[in-house]
Amino acid sequence: MTSQNNTNRIGNKEALTLFREADLLGLGMWADIIKNDLHPDGICTFVIDRNINYTNVCINKCTFCAFWRDEDSADAYLLDPDTIFRKIEETLELGGTQILIQGGLHPALDIFYYTDLLSSIKERFDINVHGFSPPEICYIADASDLTIRETLGILKSAGLDSIPGGGAEILSDRVREVLSPKKIKSSRWLEVMEAAHRLGMRTTATMMFGSIETPEDIIAHLDAIRQLQDRTGGFTAFIPWSFQPGNTELEARGKGQGKKGRKVQGSKFKVQNPATAVEYLRVLALSRIYLDNIENVQASWVTQGLKLAQVALRFGANDFGSTMIEENVVASAGVSYSVSMNDIISAIRAAGFLPVQRDTYYNFLRFF
């Protein structure tokens, strides 16, 4: 999807003014009108899938993440193939059509691990593999002395179907230097996504806000996503979600402590409190208004809960995300909303919409 009339789209200056000054309900009504123009049938979609986090070992050690472990940690793990296969079988039994497979940057894994895993999954199961966020793709490429495009081509041939938008956080290197100094820069995240789109792969785009960013950073992030979508049209959806500080290094920094209680010097940036429900709705609505070339915007019940996700459907969201049969990363930060498919269906209906199961590419599969 591309913008029908770029001359009418809002610019960064106007977006910043809206973010800071617009009435929340007025912003929500505007986003709702745009959503209804794009999706006039009153449908709210969701996908049945499972997050399979194949390892929690990660060399990046991002300050906002509570999931990572060192390779020699007592609770470090790498799932064996049979365990992954059992998780996929359970997903299919529950009507799932997709697995979201991603994990940490494990120093012992090479590209052959990933190609063997993908090919073995495809040999056994008819399921869409939505996997390996841009930081993982870059890590595999660098470790194998391959270009990003070459790496994506190899993974695609082995069975990778689409790519999640993880690792974006905020596409500002000033912010990333604090949140994830070892992680790829904004330009490489965008490079992976553009290369994937050029190879015919569809991807999602995400944004994690409510940590240390400024309103200007949020607008810059949206602008980077919109510009790339103008060039490629490869993003299926945009998913904004709020930072969850529990058990993270970033939370500890705000208290003058590091992991295991050791004292550290405070960040030169003030660590914010987590985004409120009002701030979440404001960012969501602005995203729907600004991203005029992305068809779908997803509510995040995983971080906000079902009730606020219902409200999000009146603030620009048209998709309820995933049933999330399994989720470990957000849960490691102490936030764990567990819902069933029937919970999602009931929540969508109660909000006044028609629940429809979709696939990865937003094709309708089943009406409820």
DONU-146974 format. One record per residue (C-alpha): x, y, z; residue in one letter. Coordinates in steps of 0.1 Angstrom, whole numbers, plus 2048, in hexadecimal, padded with zeros to 3 digits. Layout:
# DONU-146974
XYZa;...
//
This chain:
# DONU-146974
800800800m;80D8237F7t;7FF845800s;7E58507E7q;7EE8747E9n;80F87E7F9n;8078A37F8t;7EC89D812n;80188982Ar;80B89984Bi;8308A484Eg;8478A086Cn;8418C387Ak;81B8BE87Ae;81F89B888a;8348A88A5l;81A8C38ACt;7FE8A98ACl;8128938C3f;8188AE8DCr;7F88C38DAe;7DB8B08CAa;7BD8A78DFd;7BF8818E5l;79B87A8DBl;79D8908BCg;7BD87E8B2l;7AC85C8B7g;78E8668A3m;7A4871886w;7B7850887a;79683D889d;78984F86Ai;7A9845857i;7A6821864k;78281F859n;78A82C836d;7A5811832l;7907F6843h;76B80083Ep;75D7DD845d;7607DF86Bg;7777C186Ci;7937BD886c;7AC7A287Dt;7C378C892f;7DB77088Bv;7E074F89Di;80574A8A2d;8207428BCr;8407548C5n;85C73B8C6i;87B74A8D6n;8957318CDy;8B073F8E4t;8B37598FFn;8D975B8FBv;8E277D8ECc;9027918E9i;8F07B28E5n;8E47B5909k;8CC7D1902c;8C57E7920t;89F7E691Af;89D7C0917c;8977A8934a;89978991Ef;8BD785915w;8D676F927r;8FB768924d;905747914e;91173A936d;8F374594As;8E172A95Da;8C073294Cd;8CE737929a;8BF72090Fy;8BE7158EAl;8A07028E0l;8A66E18CFd;8946DA8ADp;87C6C18BCd;8706DA8D6t;86A6F38BAi;8586D98A5f;8416D18C3r;8396F68C7k;8306F98A2i;81A6DA8A4e;8076E98C1e;80370A8AEt;7F46F8890l;7DD6E48A6e;7D07058B4l;7C9712890g;7E972588Dg;7F673086Bt;817741876q;83473E88Di;84875D898l;86B74F89Ei;8867668ACq;8A07668C7g;8C07758D4g;8E17788C1l;8F17578CCh;9167568C5p;9177318BEa;8FD7318A2l;90773587Dd;8F273985Ei;8F071385Af;8DD71087By;8C372886Dy;8C071884At;8BE6F585Ad;8A3700872l;88F711856l;8916F483Es;8886DB859s;86A6EF863i;85E6F283Fk;8636CD838e;84C6C4855r;8326E0857f;81C6F6841d;820716854i;82C73A84En;84E74185Ev;84E765869h;871767877g;89277687Ff;89179C886s;8AA7B3875p;8C47B1891p;8C478B88Ce;8C778E867i;8E57A686Ac;8F678F883y;8F277186Ci;8FF78584Fa;91D793861d;927772870a;92576184Es;93677E83Bd;917782825l;9047A181At;8E17A6829i;8D179F808r;8E577F804e;8DC774827t;8B777B821l;8B8768800g;8C7749811i;8AE74A82El;89174F816k;89C731801s;89E71D821a;87A72682Bg;87874883Bl;85875882Fd;85677B840s;868790859i;85C7A087Ap;8647C4882g;8767BD8A3g;8967CF8ABg;8897F189Fa;8827FF8C1e;8878248B8i;89882B897l;8AF8458A6s;8D383D8ACd;8D58568C8r;8BB8418DBv;8C98208CFr;8EB8298DEe;8DB827900v;8C080C8FBl;8D57F48E7s;8F98008E0p;9037DE8D1k;8E57DA8BBk;8E47E4896i;8DF80988Ek;8BF81787Fs;8CD81685Cs;8D47F185Dr;8B17E986Aw;8A37FC84Cl;8BC7EC835e;8B07C983Fv;88C7D283Am;8927E2818e;8A67C480Ca;88B7AC818a;8707C0806h;8867C17E6r;88779B7E8l;8617997EAg;85F79280Fm;8457A4824r;84E7B2846t;83F7C5863t;84B7E5874a;84B7EB899t;8538078B1m;85B8048D6m;8558258E8f;85383290Cg;87782D916s;88F84A910i;8848588EEe;87687B8E7t;8578838D2p;87088D8B6e;87E86A8B7d;85C85B8B3i;854870895i;876868885a;86F84388Ah;84D846878l;85D85A85Dd;877840856a;85D825854i;84783A83Dr;864842826q;86E81E822l;84A81481Cq;84882E801d;86581D7EFr;85B7F97F4t;8387F4800g;8447D5813g;8377DC836f;8167CA83Et;8107DA85Fa;81D7F287Af;81E7E889Ei;8268028B9p;82B7F58DCw;8368048FDs;8577FC90Ff;8537E492Dq;86E7ED946p;86B7D095Fg;88B7BD965n;89F7D194Ct;8C17E294Ee;8B0802943l;899802961e;8B77FB977a;8CA819968r;8AE82F972g;8B3824996k;8D9827994g;8DE801993q;8E97E8979g;8E17C3977k;8E47B0998k;8E27D19ABg;9047DF9A1r;9068059A0k;90981697Ev;90C839973q;8EA847967g;8E384B943s;8E886D934k;8C4869928f;8A886A942k;896848943v;87184E940q;85583B951n;84382293Bp;82A832922a;807836931t;7E882A920a;7E184D914v;804850905e;80082E8F4y;7DF8398E4l;7EF85A8D9r;80C8488C8v;7F582E8B8l;7DD8488AAa;7FA85E89Dl;80983F88Ds;7E983887Ar;7E685C86Ei;80B85F864y;81083D854l;7F9843836d;80A828822n;80780B83Ai;7E67FA839e;7E57E985Cn;7EC7F687Fv;7ED7DD89Bq;7E17E08BFa;7F97D28D9s;7E57BF8F3w;8057AD8FCv;8127CD90Dt;7F17E0913q;7D87C591Cg;7B77BC90Cl;7A37DA918k;7BB7F590Al;7BF7E18EAa;7997E38E6q;79C8098E9v;7B88098D0a;79F7FC8B6l;79081F8B7r;7B28308B6f;7BD823894g;7C57FF899a;7B37E5883n;7C67C688Ed;7C77B58B0f;7E97A48A9g;7EF7808B3s;7DF7678CBt;8047648D6m;80173F8E1i;8247458F0e;8377658F9e;85776890Dn;868789906v;84E7A1914v;84578892Fa;86978A93Bs;8647AE944a;8477A495Bg;82A7AC943v;81678E93As;7F379192Cy;7E776E923s;7C976B90Cv;7B87508F7s;7AB7538D4m;7887558E3n;7937728FAd;79E7858DBi;77F77D8C7i;7697888E5s;77E7A88E9a;77B7B18C5i;7557AB8C5r;7507BF8E5a;7627DC8D5a;7497DC8B8g;75D7CA89Df;75C7AA889l;778792893p;78A782875v;7A876A876q;7C277585Dr;7E3767851d;805778851t;7FC78C832y;7DA79883Fy;7C6780829n;7A577883Bf;7A3753845l;78575085Dr;769766868f;75B76388Cf;
//
